[in-house]
Amino acid sequence: MNNLELAVSARSVLYKLATITHLKEPLMSKSVSAFFYGSFMRPDVMAQSAVNPAKVDVAKLNGYDIALDPHANIFPHPFASVYGILVQVTHEELNRMYGVTGVGVFLPEAVLVTVNDTNWIPALCFMPPCRNELSPDQAYLDRLIEAAILRGLPQDYIARLK
């Protein structure tokens, strides 16, 4: 079993343990900040997992860049920033979102994002374990740009996505 399979397996085991123990409610219903930069910025995609955050803020993650290979993938870059949205969600909601068939493997990372370039907020950000180096999926990119416009991401960032 490679490291990626081990991480996915460990996450699955932890989720199953949390759902069958007396700790289910406190762990799974705890609200956390999450930073989304790809498909999960779209309200219709969130709704597919019954996720409807009460508040959505535009947020910026410094020290990362975005690639579309073929879908949104962020990676460390010392001089770049990625924009997305910051929401409050529960661990149960995150598991529903990332457990949907076809989402792929994303691993949670602790990050610091800014809202209005002033407040630093700790958040979970789910990232693929590696880049795919594939050509962008144009239909995906079009939907990502629509979501960026809908969510009010900065125009210069939207132009960079194009």
Salt bridges, closest charged atoms under 4 A:
ASP44 OD2 - ARG42 NH2 2.53
ASP57 OD2 - LYS55 NZ 3.61
ASP65 OD1 - ARG160 NH2 2.70
ASP69 OD2 - ARG131 NE 3.27
GLU92 OE2 - ARG96 NH1 3.71
ASP117 OD1 - LYS60 NZ 3.50
GLU133 OE2 - ARG131 NE 3.98
ASP137 OD2 - HIS71 NE2 3.35
